[in-house]
Amino acid sequence: MTITESESTDLPTPTGPMRTYLVRPNGEGCYPGVVLYSEIFQVTGPIRRTAAMLASHGFVVAVPEIFHELEPAGTVLAYDEAGAARGNQHKITKTVSSYDGDARAVLDYLASLPYCTGKLGVMGICIGGHLAFRAAMHPDVLAAACFYATDIHKHSLGQGLHDDSLDRVAEIKGELLMIWGRQDPHVPREGRALIYNALSDAAVRFQWHEFNGAHAFLRDEGPRYDPAVARICYGLAAELFHRRLR
């Protein structure tokens, strides 16, 4: 399916305007909506290509700038040590309540679009996986795909390093897709087990997949990219959204 990449829009949030990019299928018709959360580097080339892939499957995709309070609109951090350091600092400068306010704003925006059916899913990578996990606590989110979601097991998202994501898993009413790399040092085996057990104990509906891969194995730039595994993972996400949002 061919796609249209619309101009960005600045969504109002409790902490200021949030630049958000929209990609959707070409032509007439209404489609389910998916929020795509980026890595700490914001809306990079790999994230834009992921959004295009999702849209080509028949979804309206919104990609927000997750650090809109901390960087000028349109800022993309480089995939280098300086960019990583800046993004990691932003990650713990921003409050958890601000992340949650952003989620509500972008979900409401998607649902309001005339070419969106109102059925909503979320997807995220790295910190974005954690943000998608939290967004899944909103009752109107029917499905969430979380790729190597960082900091859930450590409760270390946001200012103060004491997020409550793992304590609130029972609030997730949709279906989760959790994907991990076994060689990812950011989420070791013990951390993955903690998350798996919490989801199981809360009777959350979820799929769980672990691949032999390092952190960022989905990113189509750099030495850790694994195209074969990425193709499988994106297929799993597309299947989830087709099944739960149609």
NULUMMAR-182639 format. One record per residue: residue number from 0; z, x, y of N, C-alpha, C in turn; residue in one letter. Coordinates in nm, 3 decimals, always signed. Layout:
<sites>
  resi      n.w      n.u      n.v     ca.w     ca.u     ca.v      c.w      c.u      c.v  resn
   NUM        Z        X        Y        Z        X        Y        Z        X        Y     a
...
</sites>
This chain:
<sites>
  resi      n.w      n.u      n.v     ca.w     ca.u     ca.v      c.w      c.u      c.v  resn
     0   +0.000   +0.085   -0.119   +0.000   +0.000   +0.000   +0.000   +0.089   +0.124     m
     1   -0.089   +0.061   +0.217   -0.091   +0.139   +0.341   +0.021   +0.093   +0.433     t
     2   +0.054   +0.179   +0.529   +0.173   +0.153   +0.611   +0.143   +0.169   +0.759     i
     3   +0.234   +0.117   +0.839   +0.231   +0.133   +0.984   +0.363   +0.194   +1.028     t
     4   +0.356   +0.302   +1.104   +0.477   +0.362   +1.161   +0.488   +0.317   +1.306     e
     5   +0.583   +0.229   +1.331   +0.599   +0.173   +1.465   +0.668   +0.273   +1.557     s
     6   +0.661   +0.245   +1.685   +0.736   +0.327   +1.779   +0.885   +0.308   +1.755     e
     7   +0.961   +0.404   +1.798   +1.106   +0.396   +1.782   +1.164   +0.292   +1.877     s
     8   +1.284   +0.248   +1.843   +1.357   +0.157   +1.930   +1.500   +0.208   +1.943     t
     9   +1.565   +0.179   +2.053   +1.703   +0.221   +2.075   +1.794   +0.100   +2.055     d
    10   +1.865   +0.099   +1.943   +1.951   -0.014   +1.910   +2.085   -0.001   +1.980     l
    11   +2.138   -0.109   +2.035   +2.273   -0.103   +2.091   +2.377   -0.094   +1.980     p
    12   +2.472   -0.004   +1.997   +2.585   +0.008   +1.905   +2.712   +0.018   +1.989     t
    13   +2.829   +0.005   +1.928   +2.953   +0.017   +2.004   +2.971   +0.150   +2.074     p
    14   +2.897   +0.254   +2.029   +2.913   +0.386   +2.090   +2.786   +0.433   +2.162     t
    15   +2.697   +0.341   +2.194   +2.578   +0.377   +2.269   +2.450   +0.353   +2.192     g
    16   +2.335   +0.370   +2.259   +2.207   +0.342   +2.194   +2.178   +0.438   +2.079     p
    17   +2.122   +0.382   +1.972   +2.090   +0.460   +1.852   +1.939   +0.456   +1.829     m
    18   +1.874   +0.569   +1.849   +1.730   +0.578   +1.824   +1.704   +0.549   +1.676     r
    19   +1.612   +0.457   +1.651   +1.582   +0.414   +1.514   +1.431   +0.404   +1.498     t
    20   +1.382   +0.458   +1.388   +1.239   +0.461   +1.358   +1.207   +0.356   +1.252     y
    21   +1.092   +0.292   +1.264   +1.056   +0.184   +1.174   +0.923   +0.215   +1.107     l
    22   +0.918   +0.196   +0.977   +0.795   +0.210   +0.899   +0.783   +0.086   +0.811     v
    23   +0.664   +0.026   +0.808   +0.649   -0.098   +0.731   +0.508   -0.109   +0.674     r
    24   +0.491   -0.196   +0.576   +0.357   -0.215   +0.519   +0.260   -0.272   +0.622     p
    25   +0.135   -0.237   +0.608   +0.030   -0.295   +0.692   +0.004   -0.440   +0.654     n
    26   -0.047   -0.515   +0.749   -0.094   -0.649   +0.719   +0.010   -0.756   +0.739     g
    27   -0.030   -0.878   +0.703   +0.057   -0.994   +0.718   +0.161   -0.997   +0.607     e
    28   +0.261   -1.081   +0.626   +0.360   -1.102   +0.522   +0.497   -1.053   +0.562     g
    29   +0.596   -1.097   +0.485   +0.735   -1.058   +0.506   +0.781   -0.974   +0.387     c
    30   +0.864   -0.876   +0.416   +0.908   -0.782   +0.314   +1.059   -0.759   +0.326     y
    31   +1.124   -0.723   +0.216   +1.266   -0.686   +0.225   +1.285   -0.563   +0.313     p
    32   +1.407   -0.546   +0.363   +1.438   -0.433   +0.450   +1.525   -0.329   +0.381     g
    33   +1.500   -0.203   +0.412   +1.581   -0.092   +0.360   +1.616   +0.001   +0.475     v
    34   +1.744   +0.030   +0.490   +1.790   +0.134   +0.584   +1.787   +0.267   +0.510     v
    35   +1.724   +0.367   +0.568   +1.721   +0.501   +0.510   +1.805   +0.594   +0.596     l
    36   +1.912   +0.648   +0.537   +1.999   +0.742   +0.607   +1.960   +0.885   +0.573     y
    37   +1.953   +0.967   +0.676   +1.906   +1.105   +0.662   +2.018   +1.199   +0.620     s
    38   +1.979   +1.324   +0.600   +2.073   +1.435   +0.587   +2.134   +1.464   +0.725     e
    39   +2.217   +1.567   +0.732   +2.280   +1.604   +0.859   +2.180   +1.653   +0.962     i
    40   +2.056   +1.677   +0.923   +1.955   +1.731   +1.015   +1.880   +1.621   +1.090     f
    41   +1.915   +1.497   +1.065   +1.855   +1.378   +1.126   +1.712   +1.354   +1.074     q
    42   +1.623   +1.301   +1.158   +1.497   +1.246   +1.107   +1.390   +1.356   +1.103     v
    43   +1.397   +1.435   +0.999   +1.306   +1.548   +0.977   +1.176   +1.502   +0.912     t
    44   +1.085   +1.596   +0.894   +0.961   +1.565   +0.824   +0.983   +1.510   +0.684     g
    45   +1.067   +1.574   +0.601   +1.091   +1.518   +0.469   +1.149   +1.377   +0.471     p
    46   +1.234   +1.348   +0.568   +1.291   +1.213   +0.578   +1.182   +1.113   +0.618     i
    47   +1.096   +1.151   +0.710   +0.985   +1.062   +0.749   +0.893   +1.035   +0.630     r
    48   +0.869   +1.136   +0.549   +0.782   +1.116   +0.433   +0.850   +1.027   +0.328     r
    49   +0.980   +1.039   +0.316   +1.054   +0.949   +0.226   +1.046   +0.805   +0.276     t
    50   +1.059   +0.786   +0.406   +1.046   +0.652   +0.464   +0.908   +0.594   +0.437     a
    51   +0.805   +0.677   +0.452   +0.668   +0.631   +0.427   +0.651   +0.591   +0.281     a
    52   +0.708   +0.669   +0.190   +0.700   +0.637   +0.048   +0.763   +0.501   +0.020     m
    53   +0.882   +0.477   +0.075   +0.949   +0.349   +0.054   +0.868   +0.233   +0.110     l
    54   +0.817   +0.251   +0.231   +0.739   +0.144   +0.294   +0.615   +0.112   +0.211     a
    55   +0.555   +0.213   +0.149   +0.434   +0.190   +0.070   +0.461   +0.107   -0.054     s
    56   +0.587   +0.096   -0.093   +0.626   +0.011   -0.206   +0.651   -0.134   -0.162     h
    57   +0.635   -0.162   -0.033   +0.651   -0.298   +0.013   +0.785   -0.329   +0.075     g
    58   +0.836   -0.234   +0.155   +0.964   -0.254   +0.223   +0.951   -0.217   +0.370     f
    59   +1.025   -0.287   +0.454   +1.039   -0.250   +0.595   +1.153   -0.150   +0.602     v
    60   +1.127   -0.030   +0.649   +1.224   +0.079   +0.644   +1.267   +0.119   +0.785     v
    61   +1.397   +0.117   +0.809   +1.455   +0.161   +0.937   +1.531   +0.291   +0.914     a
    62   +1.503   +0.390   +0.999   +1.566   +0.522   +0.986   +1.642   +0.553   +1.115     v
    63   +1.774   +0.540   +1.117   +1.851   +0.565   +1.239   +1.886   +0.713   +1.256     p
    64   +1.904   +0.754   +1.380   +1.957   +0.888   +1.408   +2.109   +0.881   +1.396     e
    65   +2.163   +0.946   +1.295   +2.304   +0.927   +1.260   +2.400   +0.991   +1.360     i
    66   +2.353   +1.087   +1.439   +2.439   +1.154   +1.537   +2.396   +1.120   +1.680     f
    67   +2.361   +0.996   +1.703   +2.307   +0.956   +1.833   +2.406   +0.973   +1.947     h
    68   +2.536   +0.972   +1.918   +2.636   +0.993   +2.023   +2.647   +1.139   +2.064     e
    69   +2.600   +1.228   +1.977   +2.627   +1.370   +1.991   +2.505   +1.455   +2.025     l
    70   +2.386   +1.398   +2.011   +2.261   +1.469   +2.040   +2.169   +1.379   +2.122     e
    71   +2.085   +1.437   +2.208   +1.985   +1.356   +2.279   +1.892   +1.285   +2.180     p
    72   +1.845   +1.169   +2.219   +1.753   +1.094   +2.134   +1.632   +1.179   +2.098     a
    73   +1.593   +1.174   +1.972   +1.478   +1.250   +1.925   +1.512   +1.388   +1.871     g
    74   +1.639   +1.427   +1.874   +1.678   +1.559   +1.827   +1.665   +1.569   +1.675     t
    75   +1.601   +1.676   +1.630   +1.593   +1.710   +1.489   +1.652   +1.849   +1.473     v
    76   +1.750   +1.864   +1.387   +1.812   +1.994   +1.363   +1.730   +2.072   +1.261     l
    77   +1.723   +2.202   +1.280   +1.642   +2.286   +1.193   +1.710   +2.305   +1.058     a
    78   +1.628   +2.324   +0.955   +1.679   +2.355   +0.822   +1.713   +2.504   +0.815     y
    79   +1.816   +2.544   +0.889   +1.861   +2.682   +0.887   +2.012   +2.683   +0.904     d
    80   +2.071   +2.802   +0.909   +2.217   +2.811   +0.917   +2.272   +2.747   +1.043     e
    81   +2.204   +2.768   +1.155   +2.250   +2.710   +1.281   +2.242   +2.558   +1.277     a
    82   +2.132   +2.505   +1.224   +2.118   +2.360   +1.214   +2.222   +2.300   +1.121     g
    83   +2.248   +2.367   +1.009   +2.348   +2.318   +0.915   +2.487   +2.320   +0.977     a
    84   +2.518   +2.428   +1.049   +2.650   +2.437   +1.112   +2.669   +2.327   +1.216     a
    85   +2.565   +2.302   +1.294   +2.574   +2.198   +1.397   +2.588   +2.060   +1.333     r
    86   +2.507   +2.033   +1.232   +2.515   +1.904   +1.164   +2.649   +1.882   +1.096     g
    87   +2.701   +1.986   +1.033   +2.831   +1.973   +0.966   +2.944   +1.951   +1.065     n
    88   +2.933   +2.010   +1.183   +3.035   +1.985   +1.286   +3.025   +1.842   +1.337     q
    89   +2.904   +1.794   +1.360   +2.886   +1.655   +1.403   +2.945   +1.559   +1.300     h
    90   +2.926   +1.591   +1.174   +2.970   +1.504   +1.065   +3.119   +1.472   +1.073     k
    91   +3.198   +1.569   +1.118   +3.343   +1.549   +1.124   +3.393   +1.527   +1.267     i
    92   +3.302   +1.528   +1.364   +3.337   +1.492   +1.501   +3.327   +1.341   +1.520     t
    93   +3.225   +1.283   +1.463   +3.202   +1.138   +1.474   +3.307   +1.063   +1.391     k
    94   +3.353   +0.949   +1.440   +3.454   +0.872   +1.368   +3.391   +0.786   +1.260     t
    95   +3.469   +0.757   +1.158   +3.421   +0.670   +1.051   +3.388   +0.531   +1.105     v
    96   +3.467   +0.483   +1.199   +3.440   +0.351   +1.256   +3.305   +0.348   +1.329     s
    97   +3.265   +0.462   +1.387   +3.134   +0.469   +1.452   +3.021   +0.463   +1.350     s
    98   +3.038   +0.534   +1.238   +2.938   +0.523   +1.131   +2.925   +0.378   +1.085     y
    99   +3.040   +0.311   +1.070   +3.038   +0.172   +1.023   +2.973   +0.079   +1.126     d
   100   +3.000   +0.101   +1.253   +2.937   +0.020   +1.357   +2.787   +0.038   +1.359     g
   101   +2.742   +0.161   +1.337   +2.598   +0.187   +1.329   +2.534   +0.110   +1.214     d
   102   +2.603   +0.108   +1.100   +2.549   +0.038   +0.983   +2.527   -0.109   +1.013     a
   103   +2.625   -0.171   +1.075   +2.613   -0.313   +1.105   +2.497   -0.337   +1.204     r
   104   +2.483   -0.248   +1.300   +2.377   -0.265   +1.401   +2.239   -0.256   +1.338     a
   105   +2.216   -0.159   +1.252   +2.081   -0.142   +1.196   +2.052   -0.248   +1.091     v
   106   +2.152   -0.292   +1.017   +2.131   -0.402   +0.922   +2.093   -0.530   +0.994     l
   107   +2.164   -0.560   +1.102   +2.132   -0.681   +1.180   +1.993   -0.672   +1.241     d
   108   +1.957   -0.553   +1.286   +1.823   -0.533   +1.344   +1.715   -0.561   +1.240     y
   109   +1.728   -0.504   +1.122   +1.629   -0.527   +1.018   +1.617   -0.675   +0.985     l
   110   +1.732   -0.740   +0.966   +1.731   -0.881   +0.927   +1.667   -0.969   +1.034     a
   111   +1.669   -0.925   +1.159   +1.615   -1.006   +1.269   +1.464   -0.996   +1.285     s
   112   +1.402   -0.900   +1.220   +1.259   -0.877   +1.238   +1.178   -0.990   +1.175     l
   113   +1.073   -1.037   +1.242   +0.997   -1.150   +1.189   +0.924   -1.120   +1.059     p
   114   +0.901   -0.992   +1.029   +0.831   -0.955   +0.907   +0.927   -0.903   +0.799     y
   115   +1.058   -0.929   +0.817   +1.158   -0.895   +0.715   +1.212   -1.024   +0.654     c
   116   +1.226   -1.026   +0.524   +1.277   -1.145   +0.455   +1.425   -1.169   +0.477     t
   117   +1.496   -1.065   +0.522   +1.640   -1.075   +0.537   +1.716   -1.021   +0.417     g
   118   +1.646   -0.990   +0.308   +1.711   -0.925   +0.194   +1.716   -0.775   +0.222     k
   119   +1.836   -0.718   +0.208   +1.859   -0.583   +0.260   +1.911   -0.487   +0.154     l
   120   +1.861   -0.364   +0.160   +1.911   -0.255   +0.081   +1.932   -0.133   +0.168     g
   121   +1.995   -0.031   +0.113   +2.018   +0.094   +0.185   +1.992   +0.211   +0.091     v
   122   +1.956   +0.323   +0.150   +1.931   +0.445   +0.073   +1.970   +0.563   +0.160     m
   123   +2.023   +0.666   +0.098   +2.061   +0.782   +0.177   +2.067   +0.909   +0.095     g
   124   +2.057   +1.021   +0.164   +2.050   +1.153   +0.103   +2.155   +1.243   +0.167     i
   125   +2.235   +1.312   +0.084   +2.340   +1.402   +0.133   +2.444   +1.320   +0.210     c
   126   +2.475   +1.351   +0.335   +2.566   +1.264   +0.411   +2.511   +1.121   +0.414     i
   127   +2.379   +1.109   +0.417   +2.318   +0.977   +0.415   +2.351   +0.899   +0.289     g
   128   +2.369   +0.969   +0.177   +2.412   +0.903   +0.055   +2.550   +0.842   +0.070     g
   129   +2.638   +0.914   +0.139   +2.772   +0.861   +0.166   +2.763   +0.742   +0.261     h
   130   +2.681   +0.753   +0.364   +2.666   +0.642   +0.458   +2.607   +0.519   +0.390     l
   131   +2.513   +0.540   +0.298   +2.460   +0.427   +0.221   +2.568   +0.365   +0.133     a
   132   +2.652   +0.448   +0.075   +2.764   +0.402   -0.008   +2.857   +0.314   +0.074     f
   133   +2.888   +0.356   +0.196   +2.974   +0.275   +0.282   +2.902   +0.148   +0.328     r
   134   +2.774   +0.161   +0.361   +2.699   +0.043   +0.405   +2.694   -0.063   +0.296     a
   135   +2.699   -0.019   +0.170   +2.697   -0.114   +0.058   +2.821   -0.203   +0.055     a
   136   +2.922   -0.170   +0.131   +3.041   -0.255   +0.140   +3.017   -0.379   +0.224     m
   137   +2.908   -0.381   +0.299   +2.871   -0.502   +0.373   +2.817   -0.604   +0.273     h
   138   +2.862   -0.728   +0.279   +2.825   -0.825   +0.176   +2.678   -0.860   +0.170     p
   139   +2.603   -0.835   +0.277   +2.460   -0.868   +0.275   +2.373   -0.755   +0.220     d
   140   +2.434   -0.644   +0.179   +2.358   -0.534   +0.117   +2.353   -0.559   -0.033     v
   141   +2.234   -0.580   -0.084   +2.216   -0.618   -0.224   +2.195   -0.499   -0.316     l
   142   +2.158   -0.384   -0.260   +2.132   -0.266   -0.342   +2.144   -0.141   -0.256     a
   143   +2.193   -0.033   -0.318   +2.208   +0.094   -0.247   +2.172   +0.209   -0.340     a
   144   +2.086   +0.298   -0.292   +2.049   +0.419   -0.366   +2.110   +0.539   -0.294     a
   145   +2.199   +0.610   -0.363   +2.275   +0.719   -0.301   +2.241   +0.849   -0.373     c
   146   +2.179   +0.943   -0.301   +2.136   +1.069   -0.359   +2.233   +1.180   -0.320     f
   147   +2.294   +1.241   -0.419   +2.395   +1.347   -0.405   +2.480   +1.327   -0.279     y
   148   +2.550   +1.214   -0.279   +2.632   +1.173   -0.164   +2.753   +1.266   -0.148     a
   149   +2.762   +1.330   -0.034   +2.868   +1.428   -0.010   +2.995   +1.363   +0.041     t
   150   +3.107   +1.429   +0.015   +3.238   +1.400   +0.077   +3.308   +1.275   +0.025     d
   151   +3.245   +1.196   -0.060   +3.314   +1.077   -0.111   +3.437   +1.119   -0.190     i
   152   +3.421   +1.215   -0.278   +3.532   +1.255   -0.366   +3.643   +1.326   -0.290     h
   153   +3.612   +1.382   -0.173   +3.712   +1.457   -0.094   +3.771   +1.374   +0.020     k
   154   +3.721   +1.253   +0.040   +3.766   +1.169   +0.153   +3.750   +1.244   +0.285     h
   155   +3.640   +1.318   +0.302   +3.630   +1.410   +0.415   +3.516   +1.377   +0.512     s
   156   +3.474   +1.252   +0.518   +3.374   +1.212   +0.616   +3.442   +1.173   +0.746     l
   157   +3.389   +1.220   +0.857   +3.435   +1.173   +0.987   +3.556   +1.246   +1.043     g
   158   +3.585   +1.212   +1.167   +3.695   +1.274   +1.240   +3.827   +1.252   +1.165     q
   159   +3.903   +1.359   +1.149   +4.030   +1.350   +1.079   +4.022   +1.376   +0.931     g
   160   +3.900   +1.375   +0.876   +3.878   +1.407   +0.734   +3.963   +1.321   +0.642     l
   161   +3.962   +1.190   +0.666   +4.041   +1.101   +0.579   +3.972   +0.966   +0.561     h
   162   +3.845   +0.969   +0.524   +3.775   +0.842   +0.505   +3.831   +0.766   +0.384     d
   163   +3.807   +0.635   +0.384   +3.861   +0.548   +0.279   +3.753   +0.495   +0.186     d
   164   +3.642   +0.565   +0.176   +3.528   +0.514   +0.100   +3.563   +0.487   -0.046     s
   165   +3.630   +0.581   -0.110   +3.661   +0.566   -0.252   +3.766   +0.458   -0.275     l
   166   +3.849   +0.434   -0.175   +3.953   +0.331   -0.188   +3.897   +0.190   -0.176     d
   167   +3.774   +0.177   -0.126   +3.718   +0.045   -0.097   +3.601   +0.008   -0.187     r
   168   +3.588   +0.076   -0.300   +3.470   +0.052   -0.383   +3.464   -0.092   -0.435     v
   169   +3.576   -0.158   -0.448   +3.575   -0.296   -0.496   +3.503   -0.390   -0.400     a
   170   +3.483   -0.346   -0.275   +3.412   -0.429   -0.177   +3.261   -0.428   -0.198     e
   171   +3.212   -0.339   -0.283   +3.068   -0.328   -0.307   +3.027   -0.438   -0.404     i
   172   +2.947   -0.531   -0.357   +2.906   -0.646   -0.438   +2.762   -0.634   -0.489     k
   173   +2.682   -0.549   -0.427   +2.546   -0.527   -0.475   +2.544   -0.424   -0.586     g
   174   +2.426   -0.373   -0.619   +2.411   -0.274   -0.725   +2.388   -0.136   -0.665     e
   175   +2.453   -0.036   -0.722   +2.439   +0.102   -0.678   +2.352   +0.182   -0.773     l
   176   +2.277   +0.275   -0.717   +2.209   +0.379   -0.791   +2.266   +0.511   -0.742     l
   177   +2.336   +0.582   -0.829   +2.400   +0.708   -0.793   +2.327   +0.822   -0.865     m
   178   +2.273   +0.916   -0.788   +2.195   +1.027   -0.843   +2.255   +1.159   -0.796     i
   179   +2.269   +1.253   -0.890   +2.338   +1.379   -0.863   +2.261   +1.497   -0.920     w
   180   +2.290   +1.615   -0.866   +2.243   +1.740   -0.923   +2.360   +1.812   -0.988     g
   181   +2.347   +1.850   -1.113   +2.459   +1.914   -1.183   +2.494   +2.050   -1.124     r
   182   +2.399   +2.113   -1.059   +2.425   +2.245   -1.000   +2.453   +2.236   -0.850     q
   183   +2.488   +2.119   -0.802   +2.519   +2.098   -0.660   +2.665   +2.135   -0.634     d
   184   +2.692   +2.243   -0.560   +2.831   +2.284   -0.537   +2.907   +2.189   -0.445     p
   185   +2.835   +2.105   -0.371   +2.902   +2.013   -0.278   +2.972   +1.898   -0.350     h
   186   +2.923   +1.865   -0.469   +2.986   +1.757   -0.547   +3.000   +1.808   -0.691     v
   187   +3.107   +1.883   -0.720   +3.123   +1.941   -0.853   +3.152   +1.835   -0.959     p
   188   +3.155   +1.880   -1.082   +3.175   +1.788   -1.196   +3.301   +1.702   -1.178     r
   189   +3.409   +1.765   -1.135   +3.534   +1.691   -1.119   +3.521   +1.582   -1.012     e
   190   +3.448   +1.614   -0.905   +3.427   +1.515   -0.799   +3.341   +1.400   -0.846     g
   191   +3.236   +1.432   -0.922   +3.151   +1.325   -0.976   +3.230   +1.235   -1.069     r
   192   +3.316   +1.295   -1.151   +3.398   +1.215   -1.244   +3.491   +1.121   -1.168     a
   193   +3.546   +1.168   -1.057   +3.636   +1.085   -0.977   +3.563   +0.961   -0.927     l
   194   +3.441   +0.981   -0.877   +3.362   +0.869   -0.826   +3.323   +0.774   -0.939     i
   195   +3.277   +0.831   -1.050   +3.237   +0.748   -1.165   +3.352   +0.661   -1.212     y
   196   +3.469   +0.719   -1.224   +3.584   +0.643   -1.273   +3.626   +0.535   -1.175     n
   197   +3.619   +0.565   -1.045   +3.657   +0.464   -0.945   +3.562   +0.344   -0.951     a
   198   +3.433   +0.371   -0.965   +3.336   +0.262   -0.974   +3.356   +0.181   -1.102     l
   199   +3.382   +0.250   -1.212   +3.403   +0.181   -1.339   +3.530   +0.096   -1.335     s
   200   +3.637   +0.152   -1.280   +3.764   +0.079   -1.274   +3.752   -0.047   -1.188     d
   201   +3.667   -0.041   -1.085   +3.650   -0.156   -0.995   +3.542   -0.252   -1.043     a
   202   +3.482   -0.223   -1.159   +3.378   -0.308   -1.218   +3.259   -0.326   -1.124     a
   203   +3.226   -0.219   -1.050   +3.107   -0.221   -0.965   +2.984   -0.211   -1.055     v
   204   +2.878   -0.281   -1.021   +2.752   -0.271   -1.095   +2.680   -0.146   -1.047     r
   205   +2.660   -0.049   -1.137   +2.595   +0.075   -1.092   +2.519   +0.143   -1.204     f
   206   +2.418   +0.220   -1.163   +2.348   +0.314   -1.250   +2.393   +0.455   -1.211     q
   207   +2.393   +0.545   -1.308   +2.439   +0.682   -1.284   +2.343   +0.779   -1.351     w
   208   +2.288   +0.871   -1.275   +2.194   +0.968   -1.329   +2.229   +1.107   -1.277     h
   209   +2.236   +1.204   -1.368   +2.257   +1.344   -1.331   +2.138   +1.426   -1.379     e
   210   +2.087   +1.510   -1.290   +1.974   +1.596   -1.322   +2.014   +1.742   -1.305     f
   211   +1.943   +1.830   -1.372   +1.964   +1.973   -1.351   +1.894   +2.011   -1.221     n
   212   +1.973   +2.017   -1.115   +1.919   +2.047   -0.984   +2.028   +2.088   -0.889     g
   213   +1.990   +2.165   -0.788   +2.083   +2.207   -0.684   +2.087   +2.102   -0.574     a
   214   +2.174   +2.124   -0.476   +2.177   +2.034   -0.361   +2.040   +2.037   -0.292     h
   215   +1.996   +1.921   -0.245   +1.869   +1.906   -0.172   +1.748   +1.921   -0.262     a
   216   +1.761   +1.887   -0.391   +1.644   +1.900   -0.479   +1.536   +1.796   -0.449     f
   217   +1.567   +1.695   -0.367   +1.466   +1.597   -0.328   +1.384   +1.640   -0.207     l
   218   +1.438   +1.729   -0.127   +1.373   +1.767   +0.000   +1.246   +1.847   -0.027     r
   219   +1.133   +1.797   +0.023   +1.006   +1.860   -0.010   +0.973   +1.979   +0.080     d
   220   +1.076   +2.050   +0.120   +1.064   +2.178   +0.190   +1.174   +2.268   +0.136     e
   221   +1.143   +2.393   +0.111   +1.246   +2.487   +0.069   +1.247   +2.512   -0.080     g
   222   +1.322   +2.615   -0.123   +1.317   +2.663   -0.261   +1.387   +2.573   -0.363     p
   223   +1.470   +2.479   -0.320   +1.543   +2.395   -0.416   +1.469   +2.268   -0.453     r
   224   +1.356   +2.243   -0.390   +1.279   +2.122   -0.417   +1.225   +2.122   -0.560     y
   225   +1.247   +2.010   -0.630   +1.195   +1.992   -0.765   +1.105   +1.869   -0.765     d
   226   +0.974   +1.886   -0.751   +0.885   +1.771   -0.738   +0.890   +1.675   -0.856     p
   227   +0.901   +1.728   -0.978   +0.902   +1.641   -1.096   +1.025   +1.552   -1.097     a
   228   +1.140   +1.611   -1.070   +1.264   +1.532   -1.068   +1.263   +1.436   -0.949     v
   229   +1.214   +1.481   -0.835   +1.208   +1.393   -0.718   +1.125   +1.269   -0.747     a
   230   +1.015   +1.287   -0.816   +0.929   +1.173   -0.849   +1.005   +1.072   -0.936     r
   231   +1.079   +1.121   -1.033   +1.159   +1.032   -1.118   +1.262   +0.957   -1.034     i
   232   +1.330   +1.030   -0.947   +1.437   +0.970   -0.867   +1.384   +0.864   -0.771     c
   233   +1.274   +0.892   -0.706   +1.218   +0.792   -0.615   +1.169   +0.670   -0.692     y
   234   +1.121   +0.692   -0.814   +1.083   +0.578   -0.897   +1.202   +0.491   -0.932     g
   235   +1.317   +0.552   -0.959   +1.438   +0.476   -0.987   +1.481   +0.394   -0.866     l
   236   +1.470   +0.454   -0.748   +1.507   +0.381   -0.625   +1.413   +0.263   -0.602     a
   237   +1.283   +0.287   -0.619   +1.186   +0.178   -0.599   +1.210   +0.065   -0.698     a
   238   +1.240   +0.099   -0.823   +1.268   -0.004   -0.923   +1.389   -0.086   -0.884     e
   239   +1.495   -0.020   -0.838   +1.616   -0.091   -0.795   +1.584   -0.190   -0.684     l
   240   +1.514   -0.145   -0.583   +1.486   -0.232   -0.468   +1.390   -0.345   -0.505     f
   241   +1.291   -0.317   -0.587   +1.201   -0.424   -0.630   +1.278   -0.531   -0.709     h
   242   +1.369   -0.488   -0.791   +1.443   -0.582   -0.877   +1.548   -0.661   -0.801     r
   243   +1.616   -0.596   -0.707   +1.731   -0.661   -0.642   +1.696   -0.730   -0.510     r
   244   +1.586   -0.689   -0.446   +1.555   -0.742   -0.312   +1.442   -0.844   -0.311     l
   245   +1.374   -0.861   -0.422   +1.261   -0.956   -0.424   +1.310   -1.099   -0.444     r
</sites>
